[in-house]
């Protein structure tokens, strides 16, 4: 049967069959186009909601969307200059996976870009940001987050194999995760973390002391003794009432001159000295970082910790420098002072050599006896005992027997010979007395030298015991302690005194250098086999500084032994293992 019989031409057949087939072939392309445009619209809406800038390209045929998002390095906002941004979460955080860091306001810097090829909107991932681990933890602690001891211990022991979702920081009530382990998809070998925060969790404010900062109290005011002259003036005030009018006028003129000279002296007083005197009576706040002292500020008379009442101080003499240990000593003692049972985060790690030095027994007890700090009865036997009374008694008997023998021989002589013999005996006795005195002085010097050598070789005491005796000695010698500008009141504990010493070291560079030189000398003889004669002579000259230095070392020793195996130690080790982490 032909096509003419059926009534359809070949053209009709091609039209009826080919067109539907062509339409069916175009439908997938149309579907891909619609689906791609819809996904692209949703992606752009997500980017606008998160206030993200990105380049988007779409391939409607292959149903592929390219999104190029910038990668950032972030740091928390300045606590003092950007108070509003620092304490409040971001208004519109990103809802894209990997963008949990947008819950906070940050100072950002673009460090690159990441291109993603996605087919659906829910495949889009926001690039993680690089952030210093210590700054991130300090920021969350400052807001009020609470460290999870189990999480930090697990992170320290397992590292990158820590299970995803393991909590490192919790909300103040302990019910929610504030910082936890995130998947390693975009971490490139870095530790991957995610963060969440609610405005209700912020339990601290700008008046709280931030992590890595310590507060150094000023020394308590010393009671001024009443001068005898003042008492005499008060007692003689009644007698002065009968002074003549001429004397009164002369005295008024002299007082007017004195007042004028005093006002001129006050006007010419340098402003720097005024500030120094004011700072010596105010509380100081110091920031300690990994590299030691970063800044020191005078807080003034206001107890609120804010930028409005803080003034920067000169701290160049306490910065850590190569070849000079003053900055290391200050940072170590400040770390020991700032680390308490409530401290969970501290940035600076006390060098192992200083920790080992603080733990060792380095001060011979005999030296403390020679310095007058300890009574010899309180120490083990270390010095040779001499019976000087017995030696003097033997010499007296020997001289008496010789004198009696000479006098007996003189009694048998004729008078002329007796006079000559008496003169010879008197001259001989005079020479013997002079020689005995010289011998006695020589023996005393030899024994004094021997006693010093024996003291240098005597049993060594630990720094805590040395500090206790030195503190008692300073309190007994209040005048000598006051001479170096230190108040060691009975009401002050060792830790409080150390705080006032650090306060003065910040303000007084000469005092800081002097006490650090004593610490360097002490550590040198501890590392080189023991104290030498020159070291002992230096301690004699600067005994007050040595006593104060022993208080600093004792506090370092107590801190080193008090935090073994604690959360603080686990947290510090983790911060040292990962300097930079990925947050997303």
C-alpha positions in Angstrom: 0.0 0.0 0.0 1.5 3.3 -1.0 1.5 6.6 0.9 -1.1 7.9 -1.6 -3.5 5.2 -0.5 -3.1 6.2 3.2 -3.4 9.9 2.6 -0.1 10.9 4.3 2.9 12.1 2.4 6.5 11.6 3.6 6.6 15.2 4.6 3.6 14.7 6.8 5.1 11.6 8.4 8.4 13.5 9.1 6.3 16.4 10.5 4.2 14.3 12.8 7.0 12.1 14.1 10.0 14.3 13.9 8.7 17.4 15.7 7.6 15.5 18.9 10.9 13.8 18.9 12.8 17.1 18.6 10.7 18.6 21.4 11.6 15.6 23.6 15.2 16.2 22.9 15.1 19.8 23.9 13.2 19.2 27.1 16.2 18.2 29.2 18.0 21.3 28.1 15.1 23.4 29.1 14.8 21.6 32.4 18.6 22.1 33.1 18.2 25.7 32.2 15.3 26.3 34.5 16.9 24.2 37.3 20.2 26.0 37.0 18.6 29.4 37.0 16.5 28.5 40.0 19.6 27.2 41.9 21.6 30.2 40.9 18.8 32.5 42.2 18.8 30.6 45.5 22.6 30.8 45.8 22.5 34.6 45.1 19.8 35.0 47.7 21.9 33.0 50.3 24.9 35.2 49.5 22.9 38.4 49.9 21.5 37.2 53.2 25.0 36.5 54.5 26.4 39.8 53.0 28.9 37.9 51.0 30.6 39.1 47.9 31.1 36.4 45.2 31.5 35.9 41.5 28.9 33.4 40.0 29.0 31.8 36.6 26.5 29.2 35.3 26.5 26.6 32.5 22.9 25.9 31.8 23.6 23.1 29.3 25.8 21.1 31.8 23.8 22.3 34.8 27.0 23.6 36.6 27.2 26.7 38.7 30.6 28.2 39.6 30.9 30.3 42.7 34.1 32.1 43.6 34.2 33.1 47.3 37.0 35.0 48.9 39.0 33.4 51.7 39.8 35.5 54.8 42.1 35.7 57.7 40.3 37.2 60.7 41.1 38.5 64.1 38.7 39.7 66.8 37.8 43.4 66.9 39.7 45.7 69.1 38.4 45.4 72.7 38.9 49.1 73.5 38.4 50.9 70.1 35.5 48.8 68.8 33.5 48.0 71.9 30.1 47.7 70.2 31.4 45.2 67.6 33.4 43.3 70.1 30.7 42.4 72.6 27.7 41.9 70.3 27.2 39.1 67.8 26.7 39.8 64.1 23.3 40.9 63.0 23.0 38.7 60.0 25.2 35.6 60.2 25.6 33.5 57.2 23.4 30.4 56.9 25.8 28.7 54.4 27.6 25.6 55.8 31.1 26.6 56.8 30.1 30.1 57.8 29.7 29.8 61.5 32.4 32.3 62.0 30.0 35.0 60.7 28.2 34.8 64.1 30.8 37.4 65.3 32.2 40.7 64.0 35.8 40.4 62.9 38.6 42.4 61.4 39.0 40.6 58.1 41.8 40.5 55.4 41.4 38.7 52.1 44.1 36.1 51.5 42.8 34.3 48.4 39.7 32.9 46.8 38.1 29.5 46.4 36.1 28.3 43.4 33.3 25.7 43.8 31.4 23.9 41.2 27.9 22.9 42.4 24.7 21.7 40.9 22.3 22.4 43.8 22.3 25.3 46.3 22.6 23.1 49.3 26.0 21.9 47.9 27.5 25.3 48.4 30.1 25.7 51.2 31.5 28.9 52.6 35.3 28.8 52.8 36.7 28.6 56.4 38.7 31.4 57.7 42.2 31.4 59.2 42.3 32.6 62.8 45.0 32.5 65.6 43.9 29.8 68.0 45.0 31.7 71.1 43.1 34.8 70.0 39.9 32.8 69.3 40.0 31.1 72.7 40.8 34.3 74.5 37.9 36.0 72.7 35.4 33.3 73.7 36.6 33.3 77.3 36.3 37.0 77.4 32.7 36.7 76.3 31.9 34.2 79.0 32.5 30.7 77.4 33.6 27.9 79.7 36.3 25.4 78.6 35.4 21.8 78.4 38.2 19.9 80.3 37.4 16.6 78.6 37.5 18.1 75.1 40.9 19.8 75.6 42.4 16.6 77.1 41.1 14.6 74.1 42.4 17.2 71.6 45.8 17.2 73.2 46.1 13.4 73.1 44.5 12.6 69.7 45.2 15.7 67.7 43.5 15.7 64.2 41.8 12.4 65.0 39.6 14.1 67.6 36.0 13.1 66.8 33.9 15.6 64.9 31.6 17.5 67.2 33.8 17.2 70.3 33.2 20.2 72.5 36.1 22.5 73.4 34.1 25.4 74.8 30.6 25.5 76.2 28.1 28.2 76.9 28.1 29.7 80.4 25.3 27.4 81.6 27.2 24.4 80.2 24.3 23.1 78.1 25.4 24.1 74.6 28.6 23.9 72.5 30.2 27.2 71.8 33.4 25.8 70.1 33.6 22.3 68.7 35.6 20.2 66.2 34.4 20.5 62.6 34.9 18.2 59.6 38.3 18.3 57.9 36.9 18.8 54.4 38.3 22.3 53.9 41.0 22.4 56.5 44.1 21.6 54.3 45.7 19.8 57.3 44.8 22.5 59.8 42.6 21.9 62.9 39.0 22.6 61.8 36.6 24.2 64.2 33.1 25.6 64.2 31.6 28.2 66.6 28.1 29.1 67.7 26.9 31.9 70.0 23.8 33.5 71.4 23.6 37.0 72.7 22.2 35.6 76.0 25.5 33.8 76.6 27.5 37.0 77.0 28.1 37.2 80.7 31.1 39.6 80.8 31.6 43.2 79.7 34.3 45.8 79.1 34.8 46.3 82.8 36.0 42.7 83.2 39.8 42.0 83.0 40.4 40.2 79.7 42.5 37.0 79.3 46.3 37.4 79.1 46.1 40.5 81.4 47.1 40.9 85.0 46.3 43.6 87.5 49.2 44.8 89.6 48.2 46.6 92.8 50.2 49.6 94.0 52.2 49.2 97.3 50.2 50.1 100.4 51.1 53.6 101.8 53.7 53.6 104.5 53.0 55.2 107.8 55.1 58.3 108.2 56.9 58.4 111.6 56.3 61.5 113.7 59.5 63.6 113.9 60.8 64.8 117.2 61.0 68.3 115.8 57.3 68.3 115.2 56.7 67.3 118.8 59.0 70.1 120.0 57.2 72.6 117.8 53.8 71.5 119.2 55.1 71.7 122.7 56.6 75.1 122.2 53.6 76.7 120.5 52.4 78.2 123.8 55.8 79.8 124.5 55.7 81.4 121.1 52.6 83.4 122.0 54.7 85.8 123.9 56.9 86.7 120.9 57.3 90.4 120.2 55.4 92.1 117.3 58.7 92.6 115.4 59.6 88.9 115.5 56.1 88.0 114.3 56.4 90.4 111.3 59.8 89.0 110.5 58.5 85.4 110.7 55.6 86.3 108.4 57.9 87.7 105.8 60.1 84.6 105.9 57.0 82.4 105.5 55.8 84.5 102.6 59.2 84.0 100.9 59.1 80.3 101.6 55.6 80.0 100.1 56.7 81.9 97.0 59.7 79.7 96.6 57.5 76.6 97.1 55.0 77.7 94.5 57.9 78.3 92.0 59.2 74.9 92.7 55.8 73.3 92.1 55.3 75.2 88.9 58.7 74.1 87.6 58.1 70.4 88.5 58.3 68.3 85.3 55.0 66.8 84.1 56.7 63.4 83.6 57.6 63.3 87.3 54.0 64.2 88.2 52.7 61.3 86.1 55.3 59.0 87.7 54.2 59.9 91.2 50.5 59.4 90.2 51.2 56.0 88.6 53.1 54.8 91.7 49.8 55.1 93.6 47.5 53.6 91.0 46.8 50.1 89.8 48.6 48.9 86.6 47.3 46.4 84.1 49.7 44.4 81.9 49.2 42.3 78.9 51.4 39.2 78.6 51.6 37.4 75.2 53.7 34.6 73.9 56.5 37.0 73.4 56.4 38.4 76.9 55.1 41.8 78.0 53.1 43.5 75.3 51.7 46.6 77.0 51.2 48.1 80.4 48.6 50.7 81.3 47.8 52.9 84.3 44.2 52.3 85.3 43.8 55.5 87.3 41.5 55.8 90.3 38.6 54.1 88.5 38.0 50.4 89.0 36.3 50.0 85.6 38.6 48.4 83.0 38.0 50.4 79.8 39.8 52.5 77.3 38.5 55.7 78.8 40.7 55.5 81.9 43.8 53.7 80.6 47.1 55.3 79.8 50.0 53.5 78.1 53.3 53.2 80.0 56.9 52.9 78.9 57.9 49.2 78.9 60.9 48.9 76.6 63.1 48.0 79.5 61.0 44.9 80.2 60.6 43.6 76.6 62.2 40.3 75.7 65.4 40.9 73.8 68.3 38.7 72.7 71.2 38.7 75.1 69.2 40.3 78.0 67.0 38.4 80.4 65.1 41.2 82.1 62.0 40.7 79.9 62.1 36.9 80.4 62.3 37.3 84.2 59.4 39.7 84.3 57.2 37.7 82.0 57.9 34.5 84.0 57.2 36.1 87.4 54.1 37.9 86.0 52.9 34.6 84.6 53.3 33.0 88.0 51.6 35.9 89.6 48.6 35.8 87.2 48.2 32.1 87.3 45.8 31.1 90.1 43.5 28.1 90.8 40.9 30.0 88.7 43.1 30.7 85.8 42.4 28.5 82.8 44.3 30.3 80.1 47.7 31.8 80.0 49.7 32.8 77.0 53.3 32.9 78.1 55.2 29.7 78.8 57.8 30.0 81.5 61.1 28.7 80.0 62.1 25.2 81.2 65.4 26.5 82.4 63.8 29.0 84.7 61.3 26.3 86.0 64.2 23.9 86.7 66.2 26.7 88.4 63.2 27.5 90.6 62.7 23.9 91.6 66.4 23.2 92.5 68.2 23.7 95.8 70.7 26.4 95.1 71.4 28.5 98.1 73.9 27.2 100.7 72.4 27.5 104.2 75.7 28.6 105.6 75.6 31.7 103.4 72.3 32.7 104.9 73.9 32.3 108.4 76.8 34.6 107.4 74.3 37.1 106.0 72.4 37.2 109.3 69.2 35.8 107.8 69.2 32.4 109.6 70.5 31.4 113.0 73.2 28.7 112.9 71.2 26.5 115.3 68.5 26.2 112.6 70.8 24.7 110.0 72.6 21.3 109.7 76.2 21.2 111.0 78.3 22.7 108.3 81.1 24.7 110.0 84.2 23.5 112.0 83.9 24.1 115.7 86.8 25.7 117.4 87.5 25.8 121.2 89.1 29.2 121.5 88.8 29.3 125.3 90.8 26.1 125.6 93.5 27.5 123.2 93.7 30.8 125.2 93.9 28.8 128.5 96.8 26.7 127.2 98.7 29.7 126.0 98.1 31.5 129.3 99.5 28.5 131.3 102.5 28.2 129.0 103.3 31.9 129.4 102.8 31.8 133.2 105.1 28.8 133.6 107.8 30.6 131.5 107.4 33.7 133.5 107.6 31.9 136.9 110.7 30.1 135.7 112.3 33.3 134.6 111.4 35.1 137.9 112.8 32.1 139.9 116.1 32.3 138.0 116.2 36.1 138.5 115.9 35.7 142.3 119.1 33.7 142.4 121.1 36.3 140.5 123.2 39.1 141.9 121.5 42.5 141.9 123.3 43.9 138.8 122.5 40.8 136.7 119.0 40.6 138.1 118.2 44.1 136.8 119.4 43.2 133.4 117.5 39.9 133.4 114.3 41.7 134.5 114.6 44.2 131.7 115.2 41.4 129.2 112.2 39.5 130.6 109.9 42.5 130.3 111.1 43.2 126.8 110.6 39.5 125.9 107.1 39.5 127.4 106.2 42.6 125.4 107.4 41.0 122.2 105.5 37.8 123.0 102.3 39.7 123.6 102.7 41.5 120.3 103.4 38.2 118.6 100.4 36.5 120.3 98.1 39.3 119.1 99.4 39.0 115.5 99.0 35.2 115.7 95.5 35.6 117.1 94.6 38.0 114.3 96.1 35.7 111.7 94.2 32.6 113.1 91.0 34.6 113.1 91.4 35.6 109.5 92.2 32.1 108.5 89.2 30.7 110.4 87.0 33.5 108.9 88.2 32.5 105.4 87.7 28.8 106.2 84.2 29.6 107.5 83.3 31.3 104.3 84.6 28.4 102.2 82.7 26.0 104.4 79.5 28.1 104.1 79.8 28.0 100.3 80.0 24.2 100.5 77.2 23.8 103.1 74.0 22.0 102.3 71.7 23.9 99.9 68.2 25.0 100.6 65.3 25.3 98.2 64.0 28.6 97.0 60.8 28.5 99.0 62.6 28.0 102.3 65.1 30.7 101.4 62.2 33.1 100.6 60.5 32.4 103.9 63.6 33.3 105.9 64.4 36.3 103.7 60.8 37.6 104.2 61.2 37.3 107.9 64.5 39.1 107.7 63.0 41.9 105.6 60.2 42.4 108.1 62.8 42.6 111.0 64.9 45.1 109.0 62.0 47.4 108.0 64.4 50.3 107.5 66.6 48.4 105.0 63.5 47.3 103.1 62.1 50.9 103.1 65.5 52.1 101.8 64.9 50.2 98.5 61.3 51.4 98.3 59.5 48.2 99.3 56.8 47.7 101.9 56.9 44.3 103.6 54.0 44.8 106.0 53.1 41.9 108.2 49.6 42.0 106.7 50.9 41.3 103.2 51.4 37.7 102.0 54.3 36.7 99.7 52.1 36.9 96.6 50.9 40.4 97.5 54.5 41.6 97.9 55.4 40.1 94.6 52.6 42.0 93.0 53.9 45.3 94.4 57.4 44.4 93.2 56.2 43.8 89.6 54.3 47.1 89.9 57.6 48.9 90.7 59.5 47.0 88.0 57.2 48.4 85.4 57.6 52.0 86.6 61.3 51.9 87.7 63.7 50.6 85.1 66.7 50.9 87.3 65.1 48.9 90.0 64.0 46.3 87.5 67.6 46.0 86.1 69.1 45.7 89.6 66.8 42.9 90.7 67.2 41.1 87.3 71.0 41.2 87.7 70.7 39.5 91.0 68.5 36.8 89.4 71.0 36.4 86.6 73.8 36.0 89.1 71.8 33.5 91.1 70.9 31.4 88.1 74.5 31.5 86.9 76.0 30.0 90.0 73.2 27.4 90.1 74.0 26.4 86.6 77.8 26.5 87.1 78.2 24.2 90.1 77.7 26.4 93.0 78.2 29.8 94.6 81.6 31.4 94.5 83.4 33.9 96.8 82.6 36.8 94.4 78.9 35.8 94.4 78.8 35.9 98.2 80.5 39.3 98.3 77.9 40.6 95.8 75.1 39.3 98.0 76.6 41.0 101.0 76.6 44.4 99.1 73.0 43.9 97.8 71.4 41.7 100.4 68.0 43.5 100.2 67.8 42.9 96.4 68.7 39.3 96.9 65.9 38.9 99.5 63.4 40.4 97.1 64.6 38.3 94.3 64.1 35.1 96.4 60.4 36.1 96.7 60.0 36.2 93.0 61.7 32.8 92.4 59.6 31.2 95.2 56.4 32.3 93.5 57.5 30.8 90.2 58.4 27.5 92.1 54.9 27.4 93.7 53.1 28.0 90.4 55.2 25.4 88.5 54.3 22.6 91.0 50.6 23.6 91.4 49.3 23.2 87.9 50.6 19.8 86.8 48.0 17.8 84.9 45.3 20.6 85.0 43.0 22.0 82.3 45.3 25.0 82.1 48.2 22.8 81.0 46.2 20.9 78.4 44.9 24.1 77.0 48.3 25.7 76.8 49.8 22.7 75.0 47.0 22.7 72.5 47.5 26.4 71.8 51.2 25.7 71.2 50.6 22.8 68.9 48.2 24.7 66.6 49.0 28.4 66.1 46.5 28.9 63.2 43.2 27.0 62.9 40.4 26.9 60.3 37.1 28.3 61.6 33.9 27.6 59.6 
